[in-house]
């Protein structure tokens, strides 16, 4: 299995979770922690410009989904 295939598997798993649960991942939940780190690590690569171009296009979809499910403070 190549790195691109592993990356795609992680990406699909994160997207499926977020679409199913209608929320972002938690860094505190043990089940979600690895997926949270996947997003965090790839966001660092994306911002630094070291991510592959073909991954950037698909990762942007994930970033827009993260913005959609961004938590809002309950206290106004």
URZIMO-V93821 format. One record per pair of residues at least 6 apart in sequence whose ideal C-beta (glycine too) atoms are under 7 Angstrom apart, sorted by sequence separation. I is the first residue (numbers start at 1). J is the second residue. D is the distance in Angstrom with one decimal. If there is no record, write none. Layout:
i=I j=J d=D
i=I j=J d=D
This chain:
i=18 j=24 d=6.8
i=26 j=32 d=5.0
i=27 j=33 d=6.1
i=45 j=51 d=4.2
i=25 j=32 d=4.5
i=17 j=25 d=7.0
i=51 j=59 d=6.8
i=27 j=36 d=4.6
i=42 j=51 d=6.8
i=25 j=35 d=5.2
i=26 j=36 d=6.7
i=46 j=56 d=6.4
i=25 j=36 d=4.3
i=46 j=59 d=5.9
i=25 j=39 d=6.6
i=42 j=59 d=5.8
i=17 j=35 d=6.3
i=14 j=35 d=4.9
i=13 j=35 d=6.5
i=39 j=62 d=6.9
i=14 j=38 d=6.1
i=14 j=39 d=6.4
i=10 j=38 d=4.9
i=24 j=66 d=5.8
i=24 j=69 d=4.7
i=23 j=69 d=5.2
i=24 j=70 d=7.0
i=11 j=58 d=6.3
i=15 j=62 d=6.3
i=18 j=65 d=5.5
i=22 j=69 d=6.7
i=24 j=71 d=6.8
i=7 j=55 d=6.5
i=14 j=62 d=6.5
i=11 j=62 d=6.8
i=18 j=69 d=6.4
